[in-house]
Amino acid sequence: MRFTDVRHMSAPTGKVWMALHDSEVLHAAIPGCQRLSPVGDGQFSATLAARVGRLADTYRGTFCIEDTWPGSELVVSIAGRGRCGTLELDLRVRLDEGFTPGTTALFYDAHARVGGLVARLGQAPLTVAGGHITGCFFRDLDRAMRARARAGLAQPPRQAVPTS
């Protein structure tokens, strides 16, 4: 499955870039994220819970962020395995200045692959679920950034997230 779109964030490009590298912000923004623990530079061990229709599963695996053009382009790779199958995601993200000063246009191109029982659900429900999860991520990223700004936490990214 492939998802491409442009999202507009109500923060400057530099702050969005920092948020995309902040493990606490990512933990809050990733739908179903139960755990995000650093294991190396830009690499995390992750546990994600997901539901598509009646099928719910917990995926354990890796979450990696690689800067391809620091400050403006990055690649996120996710690989996980659960009882009902596997999940892989390659996400390319490019940040540009938004139309309004102090905003960011975030362009993304995501390729998702699922295997096992979850793949049997079919293309239509998986596409709807993928679009919903993507929308939730960007909504929650914006919310997490606003909450940190209100709390005065515009600080460099942290490397660890407390496990739940």
C-alpha positions in Angstrom: 0.0 0.0 0.0 1.2 3.5 -0.7 0.1 6.7 1.0 1.2 10.2 -0.1 0.1 13.6 1.0 1.0 17.0 2.3 0.3 18.0 5.9 0.5 21.5 7.3 1.9 22.0 10.7 1.4 25.1 12.8 5.1 25.4 13.8 8.3 26.5 12.0 10.3 23.9 10.1 13.1 23.7 12.7 10.7 22.9 15.5 8.9 20.2 13.5 12.3 18.7 12.6 13.3 18.6 16.3 9.9 17.1 17.2 10.4 14.3 14.6 13.6 13.4 16.4 12.2 13.7 20.0 11.4 10.3 21.4 8.9 11.7 23.9 7.0 13.5 21.1 7.1 10.5 18.9 5.8 8.3 21.7 2.9 10.6 22.1 2.2 10.9 18.4 2.5 7.4 17.1 -0.9 5.8 17.3 -0.9 2.7 19.6 2.7 3.3 20.7 3.1 1.4 24.0 6.9 1.6 24.2 9.7 3.4 22.3 13.1 2.7 23.8 16.4 3.9 22.2 18.9 1.2 21.2 21.2 3.4 19.1 21.5 6.6 17.2 18.1 7.1 15.6 17.1 3.5 16.3 14.4 2.3 18.8 12.9 -0.8 20.0 9.1 -0.4 19.7 5.8 -1.9 20.8 2.7 -0.8 18.9 -0.9 -1.9 19.4 -3.1 -1.8 16.3 -6.7 -2.6 15.4 -8.2 -3.1 12.0 -11.9 -4.1 12.2 -12.2 -6.9 14.7 -8.5 -7.9 14.4 -6.3 -6.4 17.1 -2.7 -7.2 17.6 0.5 -6.0 19.3 3.6 -5.6 17.1 7.1 -5.7 18.5 10.0 -4.5 16.4 12.2 -1.7 15.3 11.6 2.0 14.6 14.5 3.8 12.8 15.0 7.4 11.7 17.6 8.3 9.2 18.4 11.9 8.2 18.9 12.0 4.4 19.2 15.7 4.2 19.5 17.1 7.8 16.9 19.8 8.6 14.6 19.0 5.6 14.5 15.3 4.7 14.4 12.0 6.6 13.4 8.4 6.2 11.5 6.4 8.9 11.6 2.6 8.8 9.3 0.4 10.9 9.4 -3.4 11.1 7.2 -5.4 13.5 5.9 -8.8 14.2 2.7 -9.8 16.0 0.5 -12.8 16.5 -1.5 -12.0 13.4 1.3 -11.2 11.0 4.0 -8.7 10.1 4.1 -5.0 9.4 6.7 -3.0 7.5 6.7 0.7 6.7 9.1 2.9 4.8 8.2 6.6 5.1 10.0 9.4 3.3 9.4 12.9 4.8 10.4 16.3 3.4 9.8 19.5 5.3 9.4 22.9 3.5 8.4 26.3 4.7 4.6 26.6 4.8 2.5 29.2 2.9 2.1 31.1 6.2 5.2 32.4 8.0 6.1 30.2 10.9 4.4 27.1 9.5 5.7 23.9 7.8 4.5 21.9 4.8 5.3 18.3 5.5 5.3 16.1 2.4 5.3 12.3 2.9 5.4 9.2 0.8 4.8 5.9 2.7 5.0 2.3 1.5 3.4 -0.2 3.9 3.5 -4.0 3.7 1.5 -6.4 5.8 1.7 -10.2 5.9 0.0 -13.0 7.7 -3.6 -13.0 8.9 -3.9 -9.2 8.8 -3.2 -9.2 5.1 -6.3 -11.4 4.6 -8.5 -8.5 5.6 -8.0 -7.1 2.1 -6.8 -3.9 0.4 -9.9 -1.7 1.2 -10.0 -2.0 5.0 -6.2 -1.8 5.2 -6.1 1.3 3.1 -8.8 2.9 5.3 -6.9 1.9 8.4 -3.6 3.2 7.1 -5.1 6.5 6.1 -6.7 6.8 9.6 -3.5 6.0 11.4 -1.5 8.4 9.3 -4.0 11.2 10.0 -3.9 10.4 13.7 -0.1 10.6 13.7 0.0 14.1 12.2 -2.8 15.3 14.4 -1.1 14.0 17.5 2.3 15.3 16.4 0.8 18.8 16.1 -0.9 18.4 19.5 2.3 17.1 21.2 4.3 20.1 19.8 1.6 22.6 20.9 1.6 21.0 24.4 5.4 21.2 24.7 5.3 24.8 23.5 2.7 25.7 26.1 4.7 24.0 28.8 7.8 25.9 27.7 9.6 22.7 26.7 11.3 23.9 23.5 14.5 22.0 24.3 16.7 19.6 22.4 15.3 16.1 21.8 15.6 13.5 24.6 17.0 10.1 23.9 14.9 8.0 26.2 11.2 7.4 26.8 9.9 5.9 30.0 8.4 2.5 29.3 4.8 1.9 30.4 
